[in-house]
Amino acid sequence: MLYWMLFLTGFGLAVAGGTVTITYLNLVPAGLSWWEFFVLIRTRYECYLFPIGIILIFASITLMKD
């Protein structure tokens, strides 16, 4: 049960972080260069939710015995 909660938490974080990252991609056609985009992503803490969520998903799948 704990691993399922870890999986669902990771999934929620990955969805939230991925959505925010895709939303920030709209700044590229507005005149932001790719380098400035990656600097922006690096400075926004909510964009770190995506890799944290992926790590939690991977950990929960690896640790599940079912």
TARABEL-V75900 format. One record per pair of residues at least 12 apart in sequence whose C-alpha atoms are under 10 Angstrom apart, sorted by the first residue. I is the first residue (numbers start at 1). J is the second residue. D is the distance in whole Angstrom. If there is no record, write none. Layout:
I,J,D
I,J,D
This chain:
1,64,9
2,60,9
2,64,9
3,56,9
3,57,9
3,59,9
3,60,5
3,61,8
3,62,10
3,63,7
3,64,6
3,65,9
4,57,9
4,60,7
4,61,9
4,64,8
5,57,10
5,60,9
6,53,9
6,56,6
6,57,7
6,58,10
6,59,8
6,60,6
6,61,9
7,53,9
7,54,9
7,55,10
7,56,6
7,57,5
7,58,8
7,59,8
7,60,5
7,61,7
7,64,10
8,53,9
8,56,9
8,57,8
8,60,9
9,53,7
9,56,8
9,57,8
9,60,10
10,49,9
10,50,9
10,51,9
10,52,7
10,53,4
10,54,6
10,55,7
10,56,5
10,57,5
10,58,9
10,59,9
10,60,9
11,49,10
11,50,9
11,52,10
11,53,6
11,54,7
11,55,10
11,56,8
11,57,7
12,49,9
12,50,9
12,53,7
12,54,10
12,57,10
13,46,9
13,47,10
13,48,9
13,49,5
13,50,6
13,51,9
13,52,7
13,53,5
13,54,8
13,56,9
13,57,10
14,47,9
14,48,9
14,49,6
14,50,4
14,51,7
14,52,7
14,53,4
14,54,6
14,55,9
14,56,9
14,57,9
15,49,8
15,50,7
15,53,8
15,54,10
16,46,8
16,47,8
16,48,10
16,49,7
16,50,7
16,53,9
17,45,9
17,46,6
17,47,5
17,48,7
17,49,5
17,50,4
17,51,8
17,52,9
17,53,8
18,46,9
18,47,7
18,48,9
18,49,8
18,50,5
18,51,9
18,53,10
19,46,10
19,47,9
19,50,9
20,41,10
20,44,10
20,46,7
20,47,6
20,48,10
20,49,9
20,50,9
21,37,10
21,41,7
21,44,9
21,46,8
21,47,6
21,48,9
21,49,10
21,50,8
22,47,10
24,37,8
24,40,9
24,41,8
24,47,9
25,37,8
25,38,10
25,41,9
